[in-house]
Amino acid sequence: MPNRSAETRARIQECALKLFARNGYAATRVVDIAAAAGVSHMTFFRHFPTKEDVVLEDPFNPVIADLIAAQPLGLPVLERVRLGLLDSATELPEWAVAQTRERIRLAACEPALRDRFSAHLQATERCIVDRLIEQAADPLTASTATAACLAALRVALLDWGEHGDQTLNERIVAALGVLGPPRAAH
């Protein structure tokens, strides 16, 4: 049985992104999004604390942390994070790629969102660092490795969202490639 709350949340986000594309981010009001999604503005706020969160909230943090935790423990922490993020680039469901592109494009082009985009990456960082520490990584090493890899990921995402001359996966592979060699074939 489908999760009704998740379906509502997805519908709100989908309607919001369509309205942002059609009317512009600044001109789109929460009441417009709620009406397009067939919900009340209070229902909107139960799912997203702010209009910005419709664009910036990332449901993939646990998936990313799991992919990083699944890397061989014998690898250096930086390499585990880098390889886990490379894996995450191929793990996004197909339906999410177009939506992710629109969310990143908005974050890259809207000054108010661009500043908050960096803050939202901190939640991703905390999720990854906590997972690495659970696996006995030194906290300083875990934090430094994660920050370095997420900085490369941030550059790749914003470049992809703004220019889009390559696929998301190609941009992530290129940016993370600066930190280490491409993944060896299995």
MDTraj code that builds the backbone (N, CA, C; nanometers):
import mdtraj as md
import numpy as np

residues = "MET PRO ASN ARG SER ALA GLU THR ARG ALA ARG ILE GLN GLU CYS ALA LEU LYS LEU PHE ALA ARG ASN GLY TYR ALA ALA THR ARG VAL VAL ASP ILE ALA ALA ALA ALA GLY VAL SER HIS MET THR PHE PHE ARG HIS PHE PRO THR LYS GLU ASP VAL VAL LEU GLU ASP PRO PHE ASN PRO VAL ILE ALA ASP LEU ILE ALA ALA GLN PRO LEU GLY LEU PRO VAL LEU GLU ARG VAL ARG LEU GLY LEU LEU ASP SER ALA THR GLU LEU PRO GLU TRP ALA VAL ALA GLN THR ARG GLU ARG ILE ARG LEU ALA ALA CYS GLU PRO ALA LEU ARG ASP ARG PHE SER ALA HIS LEU GLN ALA THR GLU ARG CYS ILE VAL ASP ARG LEU ILE GLU GLN ALA ALA ASP PRO LEU THR ALA SER THR ALA THR ALA ALA CYS LEU ALA ALA LEU ARG VAL ALA LEU LEU ASP TRP GLY GLU HIS GLY ASP GLN THR LEU ASN GLU ARG ILE VAL ALA ALA LEU GLY VAL LEU GLY PRO PRO ARG ALA ALA HIS".split()
xyz = np.array([
    [0.0847, -0.1186, 0.0000],
    [0.0000, 0.0000, 0.0000],
    [0.0896, 0.1255, 0.0000],
    [0.0657, 0.2174, -0.0927],
    [0.1481, 0.3377, -0.0995],
    [0.1325, 0.4254, 0.0248],
    [0.2377, 0.4961, 0.0585],
    [0.2375, 0.5866, 0.1720],
    [0.1718, 0.7176, 0.1281],
    [0.0558, 0.7458, 0.1831],
    [-0.0220, 0.8632, 0.1424],
    [0.0530, 0.9941, 0.1694],
    [0.1214, 1.0002, 0.2826],
    [0.1975, 1.1198, 0.3171],
    [0.3096, 1.1439, 0.2161],
    [0.3794, 1.0379, 0.1783],
    [0.4874, 1.0507, 0.0798],
    [0.4324, 1.0932, -0.0563],
    [0.3168, 1.0405, -0.0929],
    [0.2543, 1.0780, -0.2203],
    [0.2155, 1.2261, -0.2197],
    [0.1583, 1.2719, -0.1090],
    [0.1204, 1.4128, -0.0974],
    [0.2436, 1.5015, -0.1065],
    [0.3456, 1.4636, -0.0355],
    [0.4713, 1.5386, -0.0358],
    [0.5293, 1.5470, -0.1773],
    [0.5321, 1.4353, -0.2466],
    [0.5847, 1.4316, -0.3836],
    [0.4992, 1.5187, -0.4765],
    [0.3669, 1.5144, -0.4593],
    [0.2779, 1.5954, -0.5427],
    [0.3007, 1.7442, -0.5175],
    [0.3168, 1.7824, -0.3910],
    [0.3435, 1.9235, -0.3581],
    [0.4731, 1.9675, -0.4244],
    [0.5770, 1.8865, -0.4124],
    [0.7067, 1.9236, -0.4706],
    [0.6979, 1.9321, -0.6228],
    [0.6321, 1.8367, -0.6840],
    [0.6172, 1.8375, -0.8302],
    [0.5421, 1.9623, -0.8772],
    [0.4315, 1.9945, -0.8109],
    [0.3538, 2.1137, -0.8473],
    [0.4359, 2.2407, -0.8250],
    [0.5093, 2.2457, -0.7156],
    [0.5922, 2.3631, -0.6870],
    [0.6951, 2.3843, -0.7967],
    [0.7623, 2.2781, -0.8354],
    [0.8662, 2.2922, -0.9382],
    [0.8073, 2.3356, -1.0715],
    [0.6890, 2.2850, -1.1052],
    [0.6226, 2.3284, -1.2295],
    [0.5866, 2.4769, -1.2228],
    [0.5333, 2.5200, -1.1076],
    [0.4980, 2.6617, -1.0924],
    [0.6220, 2.7503, -1.0940],
    [0.7298, 2.7070, -1.0296],
    [0.8537, 2.7851, -1.0314],
    [0.9043, 2.8005, -1.1747],
    [0.8978, 2.6933, -1.2520],
    [0.9449, 2.6975, -1.3909],
    [0.8572, 2.7899, -1.4746],
    [0.7272, 2.7875, -1.4504],
    [0.6342, 2.8680, -1.5304],
    [0.6306, 3.0146, -1.4867],
    [0.6252, 3.0391, -1.3548],
    [0.6015, 3.1744, -1.3048],
    [0.7237, 3.2410, -1.2428],
    [0.8275, 3.1610, -1.2189],
    [0.9439, 3.2122, -1.1477],
    [0.9321, 3.1807, -1.0001],
    [1.0454, 3.1635, -0.9374],
    [1.0475, 3.1258, -0.7963],
    [0.9859, 3.2348, -0.7094],
    [1.0308, 3.3578, -0.7267],
    [0.9860, 3.4675, -0.6405],
    [0.8359, 3.4947, -0.6551],
    [0.7828, 3.4779, -0.7753],
    [0.6416, 3.5087, -0.7994],
    [0.5468, 3.3974, -0.7534],
    [0.5999, 3.2819, -0.7222],
    [0.5155, 3.1696, -0.6809],
    [0.4980, 3.1724, -0.5295],
    [0.3717, 3.1756, -0.4877],
    [0.3405, 3.1794, -0.3448],
    [0.3047, 3.0395, -0.2946],
    [0.3184, 3.0197, -0.1661],
    [0.2835, 2.8914, -0.1050],
    [0.1378, 2.8571, -0.1328],
    [0.0482, 2.9551, -0.1249],
    [-0.0942, 2.9270, -0.1501],
    [-0.1151, 2.8793, -0.2936],
    [-0.0340, 2.9289, -0.3882],
    [-0.0441, 2.8839, -0.5270],
    [-0.0007, 2.7373, -0.5391],
    [0.1061, 2.7039, -0.4696],
    [0.1566, 2.5661, -0.4718],
    [0.0532, 2.4728, -0.4101],
    [0.0009, 2.5114, -0.2945],
    [-0.0981, 2.4285, -0.2255],
    [-0.2211, 2.4067, -0.3139],
    [-0.2693, 2.5117, -0.3769],
    [-0.3867, 2.4989, -0.4634],
    [-0.3590, 2.4057, -0.5810],
    [-0.2425, 2.4208, -0.6429],
    [-0.2069, 2.3354, -0.7567],
    [-0.1959, 2.1888, -0.7150],
    [-0.1504, 2.1659, -0.5915],
    [-0.1354, 2.0291, -0.5413],
    [-0.2653, 1.9740, -0.4825],
    [-0.3672, 2.0585, -0.4702],
    [-0.4947, 2.0141, -0.4154],
    [-0.4925, 1.9929, -0.2654],
    [-0.4110, 2.0752, -0.1967],
    [-0.4018, 2.0666, -0.0506],
    [-0.4167, 2.2061, 0.0084],
    [-0.4352, 2.2125, 0.1377],
    [-0.4416, 2.3425, 0.2048],
    [-0.2999, 2.3946, 0.2272],
    [-0.2891, 2.5239, 0.2550],
    [-0.1556, 2.5781, 0.2835],
    [-0.1010, 2.5182, 0.4136],
    [-0.1879, 2.4795, 0.5056],
    [-0.1425, 2.4150, 0.6292],
    [-0.0825, 2.2769, 0.5995],
    [-0.1434, 2.2058, 0.5053],
    [-0.0870, 2.0765, 0.4652],
    [0.0497, 2.0970, 0.4022],
    [0.0631, 2.2021, 0.3216],
    [0.1937, 2.2347, 0.2637],
    [0.2971, 2.2464, 0.3758],
    [0.2642, 2.3242, 0.4778],
    [0.3596, 2.3494, 0.5863],
    [0.3854, 2.2264, 0.6739],
    [0.2938, 2.1294, 0.6740],
    [0.3212, 2.0045, 0.7450],
    [0.4305, 1.9247, 0.6737],
    [0.4405, 1.9421, 0.5439],
    [0.5396, 1.8683, 0.4646],
    [0.6689, 1.9469, 0.4422],
    [0.6567, 2.0786, 0.4306],
    [0.7726, 2.1645, 0.4039],
    [0.7633, 2.2881, 0.4933],
    [0.8586, 2.3081, 0.5828],
    [0.8521, 2.4234, 0.6744],
    [0.8532, 2.5585, 0.6025],
    [0.9178, 2.5645, 0.4854],
    [0.9247, 2.6901, 0.4102],
    [0.9166, 2.6599, 0.2604],
    [0.8926, 2.7625, 0.1828],
    [0.8928, 2.7469, 0.0369],
    [1.0300, 2.7009, -0.0106],
    [1.1349, 2.7498, 0.0515],
    [1.2709, 2.7112, 0.0135],
    [1.2933, 2.5613, 0.0305],
    [1.2322, 2.5036, 0.1338],
    [1.2518, 2.3615, 0.1602],
    [1.1952, 2.2721, 0.0501],
    [1.0977, 2.3201, -0.0248],
    [1.0449, 2.2427, -0.1376],
    [1.1576, 2.2170, -0.2385],
    [1.2458, 2.3135, -0.2516],
    [1.3562, 2.3021, -0.3461],
    [1.4763, 2.2331, -0.2830],
    [1.5075, 2.2665, -0.1591],
    [1.6355, 2.2293, -0.1012],
    [1.6364, 2.0996, -0.0203],
    [1.5240, 2.0590, 0.0318],
    [1.5229, 1.9399, 0.1154],
    [1.5596, 1.8167, 0.0334],
    [1.6520, 1.7374, 0.0864],
    [1.7051, 1.6233, 0.0131],
    [1.6685, 1.4931, 0.0825],
    [1.5834, 1.4107, 0.0191],
    [1.5436, 1.2847, 0.0820],
    [1.6475, 1.1739, 0.0676],
    [1.7597, 1.2026, 0.0002],
    [1.8551, 1.0967, -0.0309],
    [1.9699, 1.0845, 0.0689],
    [1.9726, 1.1660, 0.1754],
    [2.0823, 1.1588, 0.2718],
    [2.1033, 1.0184, 0.3297],
    [1.9989, 0.9494, 0.3745],
    [2.0218, 0.8141, 0.4277],
    [2.0775, 0.7183, 0.3220],
    [2.0332, 0.7323, 0.1986],
    [2.0833, 0.6472, 0.0901],
    [2.2321, 0.6729, 0.0690],
    [2.2697, 0.7987, 0.0670],
    [2.4102, 0.8352, 0.0483],
    [2.4944, 0.7816, 0.1640],
    [2.4481, 0.8003, 0.2871],
    [2.5222, 0.7506, 0.4032],
    [2.5371, 0.5985, 0.3979],
    [2.4327, 0.5282, 0.3538],
    [2.4396, 0.3823, 0.3425],
    [2.5415, 0.3398, 0.2373],
    [2.5451, 0.4105, 0.1244],
    [2.6405, 0.3771, 0.0182],
    [2.7845, 0.4000, 0.0637],
    [2.8053, 0.5036, 0.1415],
    [2.9395, 0.5304, 0.1949],
    [2.9763, 0.4237, 0.2979],
    [2.8824, 0.3897, 0.3845],
    [2.9078, 0.2880, 0.4873],
    [2.9338, 0.1511, 0.4258],
    [2.8830, 0.1275, 0.3062],
    [2.9015, -0.0018, 0.2397],
    [3.0392, -0.0170, 0.1750],
    [3.1171, 0.0896, 0.1689],
    [3.2516, 0.0814, 0.1088],
    [3.3419, -0.0008, 0.2009],
    [3.4418, -0.0676, 0.1443],
    [3.5323, -0.1498, 0.2262],
    [3.5978, -0.0687, 0.3378],
    [3.5903, -0.1198, 0.4593],
    [3.6444, -0.0499, 0.5756],
    [3.7959, -0.0340, 0.5697],
    [3.8633, -0.1141, 0.4897],
    [4.0080, -0.1044, 0.4779],
    [4.0559, 0.0141, 0.3949],
    [3.9636, 0.0787, 0.3247],
    [4.0010, 0.1961, 0.2444],
    [4.0166, 0.3184, 0.3340],
    [4.0996, 0.4142, 0.2921],
    [4.1052, 0.5406, 0.3662],
    [3.9664, 0.6069, 0.3669],
    [3.9378, 0.6809, 0.4719],
    [3.8055, 0.7423, 0.4878],
    [3.7707, 0.8321, 0.3682],
    [3.8655, 0.9129, 0.3213],
    [3.8394, 0.9995, 0.2059],
    [3.7945, 0.9166, 0.0863],
    [3.8598, 0.8047, 0.0635],
    [3.8249, 0.7197, -0.0504],
    [3.6889, 0.6550, -0.0315],
    [3.6559, 0.6174, 0.0907],
    [3.5235, 0.5598, 0.1171],
    [3.4136, 0.6610, 0.0878],
    [3.4345, 0.7849, 0.1312],
    [3.3343, 0.8887, 0.1062],
    [3.3244, 0.9156, -0.0436],
    [3.4393, 0.9316, -0.1082],
    [3.4418, 0.9618, -0.2517],
    [3.3730, 0.8519, -0.3329],
    [3.4068, 0.7262, -0.3032],
    [3.3466, 0.6157, -0.3777],
    [3.1978, 0.6011, -0.3476],
    [3.1590, 0.6244, -0.2238],
    [3.0164, 0.6194, -0.1903],
    [2.9376, 0.7269, -0.2634],
    [2.9958, 0.8459, -0.2739],
    [2.9282, 0.9527, -0.3485],
    [2.9236, 0.9207, -0.4973],
    [3.0281, 0.8596, -0.5493],
    [3.0250, 0.8170, -0.6896],
    [2.9141, 0.7146, -0.7119],
    [2.9010, 0.6208, -0.6182],
    [2.7920, 0.5234, -0.6283],
    [2.6565, 0.5927, -0.6233],
    [2.6453, 0.6945, -0.5390],
    [2.5158, 0.7630, -0.5260],
    [2.4759, 0.8322, -0.6556],
    [2.5736, 0.8721, -0.7355],
    [2.5425, 0.9381, -0.8627],
    [2.4692, 0.8443, -0.9570],
    [2.4916, 0.7153, -0.9422],
    [2.4237, 0.6194, -1.0292],
    [2.3017, 0.5570, -0.9627],
    [2.2805, 0.5863, -0.8355],
    [2.1701, 0.5259, -0.7613],
    [2.0427, 0.6104, -0.7619],
    [2.0495, 0.7341, -0.8115],
    [1.9284, 0.8159, -0.8149],
    [1.8259, 0.7498, -0.9066],
    [1.7036, 0.7329, -0.8595],
    [1.6002, 0.6773, -0.9474],
    [1.5797, 0.7690, -1.0680],
    [1.5461, 0.7105, -1.1813],
    [1.5309, 0.7868, -1.3056],
    [1.4332, 0.9030, -1.2892],
    [1.3218, 0.8792, -1.2177],
    [1.2226, 0.9851, -1.1987],
    [1.2813, 1.1041, -1.1240],
    [1.3803, 1.0774, -1.0413],
    [1.4360, 1.1836, -0.9576],
    [1.5360, 1.2716, -1.0312],
    [1.5916, 1.2230, -1.1424],
    [1.6959, 1.2987, -1.2112],
    [1.6423, 1.4323, -1.2629],
    [1.5284, 1.4316, -1.3320],
    [1.4721, 1.5562, -1.3854],
    [1.4336, 1.6509, -1.2715],
    [1.3723, 1.5968, -1.1678],
    [1.3328, 1.6801, -1.0546],
    [1.4561, 1.7354, -0.9833],
    [1.5570, 1.6531, -0.9682],
    [1.6804, 1.6984, -0.9041],
    [1.7442, 1.8091, -0.9863],
    [1.7432, 1.7939, -1.1170],
    [1.8009, 1.8963, -1.2037],
    [1.7284, 2.0296, -1.1836],
    [1.5975, 2.0268, -1.1791],
    [1.5214, 2.1509, -1.1607],
    [1.5487, 2.2108, -1.0236],
    [1.5552, 2.1274, -0.9218],
    [1.5845, 2.1771, -0.7872],
    [1.7234, 2.2400, -0.7822],
    [1.8215, 2.1754, -0.8429],
    [1.9583, 2.2275, -0.8424],
    [1.9675, 2.3536, -0.9272],
    [1.8965, 2.3553, -1.0404],
    [1.8968, 2.4751, -1.1251],
    [1.8429, 2.5943, -1.0477],
    [1.7344, 2.5733, -0.9758],
    [1.6790, 2.6815, -0.8939],
    [1.7775, 2.7252, -0.7868],
    [1.8398, 2.6275, -0.7202],
    [1.9369, 2.6597, -0.6145],
    [2.0558, 2.7361, -0.6711],
    [2.0952, 2.7039, -0.7930],
    [2.2103, 2.7700, -0.8551],
    [2.1768, 2.9109, -0.9016],
    [2.0530, 2.9326, -0.9435],
    [2.0167, 3.0602, -1.0071],
    [1.9467, 3.1598, -0.9157],
    [1.8882, 3.1122, -0.8082],
    [1.8170, 3.2010, -0.7163],
    [1.9088, 3.2355, -0.5994],
    [1.9485, 3.3616, -0.5853],
    [2.0431, 3.3981, -0.4785],
    [1.9996, 3.3524, -0.3390],
    [1.8728, 3.3658, -0.3061],
    [1.8265, 3.3257, -0.1722],
    [1.8408, 3.1752, -0.1522],
    [1.8212, 3.0999, -0.2567],
    [1.8329, 2.9550, -0.2461],
    [1.9784, 2.9100, -0.2484],
    [2.0604, 2.9797, -0.3237],
    [2.2014, 2.9414, -0.3341],
    [2.2680, 2.9436, -0.1962],
    [2.2385, 3.0462, -0.1187],
    [2.2952, 3.0547, 0.0158],
    [2.2446, 2.9406, 0.1042],
    [2.1177, 2.9105, 0.0947],
    [2.0605, 2.8040, 0.1775],
    [2.1013, 2.6654, 0.1296],
    [2.1366, 2.6526, 0.0015],
    [2.1812, 2.5241, -0.0532],
    [2.3026, 2.4739, 0.0245],
    [2.3956, 2.5629, 0.0496],
    [2.5149, 2.5256, 0.1256],
    [2.4780, 2.4805, 0.2668],
    [2.3830, 2.5484, 0.3271],
    [2.3397, 2.5107, 0.4616],
    [2.2753, 2.3722, 0.4610],
    [2.2009, 2.3401, 0.3567],
    [2.1373, 2.2087, 0.3495],
    [2.2396, 2.0981, 0.3287],
    [2.3507, 2.1295, 0.2646],
    [2.4564, 2.0295, 0.2508],
    [2.5157, 1.9927, 0.3871],
    [2.5008, 2.0817, 0.4840],
    [2.5498, 2.0511, 0.6187],
    [2.4734, 1.9328, 0.6794],
    [2.3455, 1.9209, 0.6461],
    [2.2677, 1.8063, 0.6951],
    [2.3203, 1.6771, 0.6334],
    [2.3546, 1.6827, 0.5057],
    [2.4140, 1.5668, 0.4395],
    [2.5471, 1.5329, 0.5058],
    [2.6272, 1.6353, 0.5314],
    [2.7574, 1.6152, 0.5947],
    [2.7419, 1.5486, 0.7315],
    [2.6504, 1.5981, 0.8110],
    [2.6313, 1.5421, 0.9458],
    [2.5901, 1.3958, 0.9380],
    [2.5022, 1.3636, 0.8458],
    [2.4545, 1.2263, 0.8281],
    [2.5716, 1.1334, 0.7928],
    [2.6570, 1.1770, 0.7004],
    [2.7715, 1.0966, 0.6585],
    [2.8731, 1.0832, 0.7721],
    [2.9079, 1.1946, 0.8349],
    [3.0077, 1.1923, 0.9419],
    [2.9604, 1.1023, 1.0560],
    [2.8352, 1.1140, 1.0953],
    [2.7831, 1.0292, 1.2031],
    [2.7970, 0.8815, 1.1673],
    [2.7668, 0.8497, 1.0424],
    [2.7757, 0.7091, 0.9980],
    [2.9202, 0.6606, 1.0007],
    [3.0129, 0.7444, 0.9559],
    [3.1548, 0.7064, 0.9580],
    [3.2058, 0.6870, 1.1000],
    [3.1646, 0.7739, 1.1901],
    [3.2058, 0.7617, 1.3302],
    [3.1498, 0.6332, 1.3910],
    [3.0265, 0.5968, 1.3535],
    [2.9685, 0.4695, 1.3988],
    [3.0561, 0.3523, 1.3556],
    [3.1259, 0.3694, 1.2430],
    [3.2137, 0.2640, 1.1912],
    [3.3581, 0.2830, 1.2394],
    [3.3753, 0.3575, 1.3459],
    [3.5039, 0.3765, 1.4148],
    [3.6018, 0.4686, 1.3423],
    [3.5540, 0.5533, 1.2533],
    [3.6426, 0.6523, 1.1913],
    [3.6728, 0.7621, 1.2923],
    [3.7940, 0.8146, 1.2876],
    [3.8312, 0.9283, 1.3698],
    [3.7412, 1.0462, 1.3323],
    [3.6815, 1.1167, 1.4290],
    [3.5898, 1.2265, 1.3977],
    [3.6510, 1.3364, 1.3099],
    [3.7752, 1.3753, 1.3364],
    [3.8386, 1.4789, 1.2549],
    [3.8586, 1.4298, 1.1122],
    [3.9031, 1.3073, 1.0970],
    [3.9224, 1.2498, 0.9634],
    [3.7884, 1.2389, 0.8903],
    [3.6870, 1.1907, 0.9603],
    [3.5542, 1.1763, 0.9000],
    [3.5006, 1.3115, 0.8544],
    [3.5153, 1.4122, 0.9386],
    [3.4647, 1.5460, 0.9045],
    [3.5419, 1.6071, 0.7875],
    [3.6735, 1.5939, 0.7889],
    [3.7560, 1.6526, 0.6845],
    [3.7313, 1.5842, 0.5506],
    [3.7292, 1.4520, 0.5496],
    [3.7061, 1.3771, 0.4255],
    [3.5687, 1.4080, 0.3680],
    [3.4692, 1.4121, 0.4541],
    [3.3334, 1.4404, 0.4085],
    [3.3226, 1.5826, 0.3542],
    [3.3809, 1.6782, 0.4243],
    [3.3754, 1.8177, 0.3781],
    [3.4433, 1.8334, 0.2422],
    [3.5565, 1.7680, 0.2229],
    [3.6274, 1.7776, 0.0951],
    [3.5436, 1.7197, -0.0186],
    [3.4866, 1.6035, 0.0043],
    [3.4069, 1.5390, -0.1007],
    [3.2771, 1.6146, -0.1283],
    [3.2141, 1.6662, -0.0225],
    [3.0904, 1.7419, -0.0435],
    [3.1168, 1.8761, -0.1110],
    [3.2343, 1.9336, -0.0892],
    [3.2693, 2.0562, -0.1610],
    [3.2771, 2.0273, -0.3108],
    [3.3391, 1.9157, -0.3472],
    [3.3460, 1.8772, -0.4884],
    [3.2062, 1.8475, -0.5421],
    [3.1245, 1.7791, -0.4625],
    [2.9878, 1.7478, -0.5044],
    [2.9063, 1.8754, -0.5239],
    [2.9202, 1.9704, -0.4329],
    [2.8484, 2.0980, -0.4434],
    [2.8834, 2.1691, -0.5735],
    [3.0122, 2.1739, -0.6058],
    [3.0561, 2.2376, -0.7302],
    [2.9932, 2.1654, -0.8501],
    [2.9958, 2.0334, -0.8482],
    [2.9389, 1.9559, -0.9585],
    [2.7893, 1.9808, -0.9728],
    [2.7165, 1.9793, -0.8607],
    [2.5714, 1.9992, -0.8658],
    [2.5346, 2.1376, -0.9172],
    [2.5999, 2.2397, -0.8645],
    [2.5669, 2.3758, -0.9076],
    [2.6054, 2.3985, -1.0532],
    [2.7199, 2.3460, -1.0954],
    [2.7601, 2.3585, -1.2355],
    [2.6608, 2.2879, -1.3263],
    [2.6209, 2.1676, -1.2881],
    [2.5244, 2.0901, -1.3665],
    [2.3889, 2.1603, -1.3719],
    [2.3441, 2.2106, -1.2587],
    [2.2150, 2.2785, -1.2544],
    [2.2122, 2.4052, -1.3367],
    [2.3235, 2.4747, -1.3403],
    [2.3303, 2.6023, -1.4110],
    [2.3577, 2.5846, -1.5596],
    [2.4470, 2.4917, -1.5955],
    [2.4904, 2.4801, -1.7350],
    [2.4361, 2.3562, -1.8037],
    [2.4395, 2.2436, -1.7376],
    [2.3799, 2.1217, -1.7902],
    [2.4358, 2.0701, -1.9204],
    [2.5649, 2.0940, -1.9470],
    [2.6218, 2.0466, -2.0722],
    [2.6650, 1.9007, -2.0653],
    [2.6560, 1.8396, -1.9484],
    [2.6843, 1.6980, -1.9296],
    [2.5762, 1.6406, -1.8396],
    [2.5784, 1.5086, -1.8245],
    [2.4830, 1.4483, -1.7317],
    [2.5281, 1.4762, -1.5893],
    [2.4366, 1.4596, -1.4960],
    [2.4699, 1.4771, -1.3546],
    [2.5829, 1.3815, -1.3163],
    [2.5710, 1.2568, -1.3586],
    [2.6732, 1.1577, -1.3258],
    [2.8103, 1.2010, -1.3783],
    [2.8167, 1.2504, -1.5018],
    [2.9450, 1.2949, -1.5586],
    [3.0058, 1.4093, -1.4777],
    [2.9224, 1.5031, -1.4333],
    [2.9734, 1.6154, -1.3549],
    [3.0250, 1.5679, -1.2191],
    [2.9511, 1.4775, -1.1549],
    [2.9938, 1.4268, -1.0250],
    [3.1235, 1.3476, -1.0393],
    [3.1314, 1.2626, -1.1403],
    [3.2534, 1.1845, -1.1632],
    [3.3716, 1.2777, -1.1880],
    [3.3520, 1.3822, -1.2682],
    [3.4609, 1.4764, -1.2968],
    [3.5057, 1.5494, -1.1702],
    [3.4108, 1.5984, -1.0922],
    [3.4463, 1.6743, -0.9717],
    [3.5135, 1.5856, -0.8676],
    [3.4597, 1.4680, -0.8439],
    [3.5199, 1.3775, -0.7456],
    [3.6502, 1.3185, -0.7975],
    [3.6676, 1.3182, -0.9296],
    [3.7922, 1.2720, -0.9895],
    [3.9097, 1.3620, -0.9537],
    [3.8818, 1.4863, -0.9196],
    [3.9877, 1.5774, -0.8759],
    [4.0492, 1.5261, -0.7448],
    [3.9692, 1.4574, -0.6639],
    [4.0140, 1.4074, -0.5344],
    [4.0758, 1.2674, -0.5399],
    [4.0598, 1.1996, -0.6523],
    [4.1140, 1.0650, -0.6644],
    [4.0849, 1.0070, -0.8004],
    [4.1445, 0.8935, -0.8305],
    [4.1263, 0.8319, -0.9629],
    [3.9856, 0.7777, -0.9808],
    [3.9480, 0.7547, -1.1058],
    [3.8168, 0.6933, -1.1301],
    [3.8091, 0.5568, -1.0622],
    [3.6905, 0.5135, -1.0357],
    [3.6678, 0.3841, -0.9719],
    [3.7202, 0.2750, -1.0646],
    [3.7957, 0.1810, -1.0080],
    [3.8435, 0.0663, -1.0855],
    [3.7265, -0.0244, -1.1189],
    [3.7332, -0.0881, -1.2333],
    [3.6279, -0.1822, -1.2737],
    [3.6260, -0.2992, -1.1768],
    [3.5065, -0.3476, -1.1470],
    [3.4937, -0.4600, -1.0525],
    [3.5167, -0.5908, -1.1235],
])
top = md.Topology()
chain = top.add_chain()
for i, resn in enumerate(residues, 1):
    res = top.add_residue(resn, chain, resSeq=i)
    for name in ("N", "CA", "C"):
        top.add_atom(name, md.element.get_by_symbol(name[0]), res)
traj = md.Trajectory(xyz[None], top)
